[in-house]
Amino acid sequence: MDVWKVKILYYGKIQISKLALSPGFDVGLIIDVPYLGFLLQNGKRNILVDTGPSKQVLTDGRGWGGFPADVGEKSLEIALMNSSLKPGDIDTILFTHLHYSHAGNLEAFANAQLIFQRDEWTALLDPLSLVDLGKDYDPGLIEILKPMNCLKVDGDLDLTDGIRIIKTPGHTPGSQSIVIRTQKGNKVIVGDHWPLYFMAFPRQEFLDMYGNRHRITPSPKTFGGFMPTNLICDYHDYYASCQKIKALMEVGSSESLIPGHEASLLIEEA
């Protein structure tokens, strides 16, 4: 029975108003939110979840919503180097979704198998105009992906012993989460379904990437126990996926959850 280790990879950051993540709450609070990747290792395989943004897709140093972003020229390669790896050592890449902030830097992975949901490929090819106002899909990614070794899955999939892919639409039509068996129990990487812990569990405190703690407003009970952002393409799917993820977690514990942009992961072990 395989047991996996999860390593947090740092690709850069975006400075964002919390108001943009939790509309109507904590006006004036500005936080640095990291772009993260997740390295899964079992001693035999190196699997990467999300590849972060390419510096080239940022417009004048700005990311989503026009907020200032800081991404290095070789951020992904440096992050792998810190784990004594090169891009060629990665055999499989799993994408929580194909927004440019999670699916850049692919030219370095010509030999890897890339896995994402078929519905996410469809969304990349023809994004809904209202949903794509933020231009989160990079159309240039289409021609990059076409010649690569891509596996477009439809729904849930047991990838290998100890790693399961589950389809969790809501943020995007083809968002998926990754369930990993570790020595500490199952961990669930959820991408942007819940970018930060306080969106999944009512919390009164936010730990930033520098170790500072900020008082925040917990999600109201009328929200159903979660804090949805305005970055959701289908709220019915979103809430159904919330329940699906929660059912896979260790007795609903926050320790089982790995959000896609959680700053405290850079300080506290996942």
Summary of the structure (lengths in Angstrom):
residues: 270
radius of gyration: 17.2
end to end distance: 20.9
largest distance: 48.3
contacts: 884
relative contact order: 0.17
helix: 26%
strand: 29%
